[in-house]
Amino acid sequence: MSEISVWDFRHMPRFNEPLQYNHDEERRREERRQFRQSSLSVAADGNNMTSSVVGKTRPRRRVNFEEIVTVIPIPLRSDYSSTVRCKMFTNRVEMCENVERNLIEYTAENGDWRNTCLEEDMYKCGVTGELVHPAHVVTNQYVVNLPQAPGRLCPEGVE
């Protein structure tokens, strides 16, 4: 299946609708923020902090949304043919394989997102061109957990 681009959606029907947004939730969030700020101010006074320290606040950053938005309906999974469905969606077996692979990689990175292996640190399969996480490569060119037959492996960018 080819890459999907923005141009593929230009003929999709569009609807302008009011933004589904709860203004009451925003008001409650603002009240909680002000309450926390006043609580911190009271706690700071109790700890004999100077008012100059308490008075320093960061400028508030805000996000504004348009009230009327353009909506492009997304078809249900059942609206697609079985051929398109199997290319777009993951089946149960493939999902289990992905979870198993991700657990191996996550464990190799000590469960810390800051240790994530970047693409330039991965190996490239000489046959399929797929990037291979170092956790799946064992010394002496033995490869495990590759979905396809292992080929010549070398670090990304080296052929």
VENFENCOR-V924244 format. One record per residue. N is the residue number from 1. RES is the residue in three letters. SS is DSSP state (hx for helix, st for strand, lp for the rest). Layout:
# VENFENCOR-V924244
N&RES&SS + N&RES&SS
This chain:
# VENFENCOR-V924244
1&MET&lp + 2&SER&lp + 3&GLU&lp + 4&ILE&lp + 5&SER&lp + 6&VAL&hx + 7&TRP&hx + 8&ASP&hx + 9&PHE&hx + 10&ARG&lp + 11&HIS&lp + 12&MET&lp + 13&PRO&lp + 14&ARG&lp + 15&PHE&st + 16&ASN&st + 17&GLU&st + 18&PRO&st + 19&LEU&lp + 20&GLN&lp + 21&TYR&lp + 22&ASN&lp + 23&HIS&hx + 24&ASP&hx + 25&GLU&hx + 26&GLU&hx + 27&ARG&hx + 28&ARG&hx + 29&ARG&hx + 30&GLU&hx + 31&GLU&hx + 32&ARG&hx + 33&ARG&hx + 34&GLN&hx + 35&PHE&hx + 36&ARG&hx + 37&GLN&hx + 38&SER&hx + 39&SER&hx + 40&LEU&hx + 41&SER&hx + 42&VAL&hx + 43&ALA&hx + 44&ALA&hx + 45&ASP&hx + 46&GLY&hx + 47&ASN&lp + 48&ASN&lp + 49&MET&lp + 50&THR&lp + 51&SER&hx + 52&SER&hx + 53&VAL&hx + 54&VAL&hx + 55&GLY&hx + 56&LYS&lp + 57&THR&lp + 58&ARG&lp + 59&PRO&lp + 60&ARG&lp + 61&ARG&lp + 62&ARG&lp + 63&VAL&lp + 64&ASN&lp + 65&PHE&lp + 66&GLU&lp + 67&GLU&lp + 68&ILE&st + 69&VAL&st + 70&THR&st + 71&VAL&st + 72&ILE&lp + 73&PRO&lp + 74&ILE&lp + 75&PRO&lp + 76&LEU&lp + 77&ARG&hx + 78&SER&hx + 79&ASP&hx + 80&TYR&lp + 81&SER&lp + 82&SER&hx + 83&THR&hx + 84&VAL&hx + 85&ARG&hx + 86&CYS&hx + 87&LYS&hx + 88&MET&hx + 89&PHE&lp + 90&THR&lp + 91&ASN&lp + 92&ARG&hx + 93&VAL&hx + 94&GLU&hx + 95&MET&hx + 96&CYS&hx + 97&GLU&hx + 98&ASN&hx + 99&VAL&hx + 100&GLU&hx + 101&ARG&hx + 102&ASN&hx + 103&LEU&hx + 104&ILE&hx + 105&GLU&hx + 106&TYR&hx + 107&THR&hx + 108&ALA&hx + 109&GLU&lp + 110&ASN&lp + 111&GLY&lp + 112&ASP&lp + 113&TRP&hx + 114&ARG&hx + 115&ASN&hx + 116&THR&lp + 117&CYS&lp + 118&LEU&lp + 119&GLU&hx + 120&GLU&hx + 121&ASP&hx + 122&MET&lp + 123&TYR&st + 124&LYS&st + 125&CYS&st + 126&GLY&lp + 127&VAL&lp + 128&THR&lp + 129&GLY&lp + 130&GLU&lp + 131&LEU&st + 132&VAL&st + 133&HIS&lp + 134&PRO&hx + 135&ALA&hx + 136&HIS&hx + 137&VAL&st + 138&VAL&st + 139&THR&lp + 140&ASN&lp + 141&GLN&lp + 142&TYR&st + 143&VAL&st + 144&VAL&lp + 145&ASN&lp + 146&LEU&lp + 147&PRO&lp + 148&GLN&lp + 149&ALA&lp + 150&PRO&lp + 151&GLY&lp + 152&ARG&lp + 153&LEU&st + 154&CYS&st + 155&PRO&st + 156&GLU&lp + 157&GLY&lp + 158&VAL&lp + 159&GLU&lp
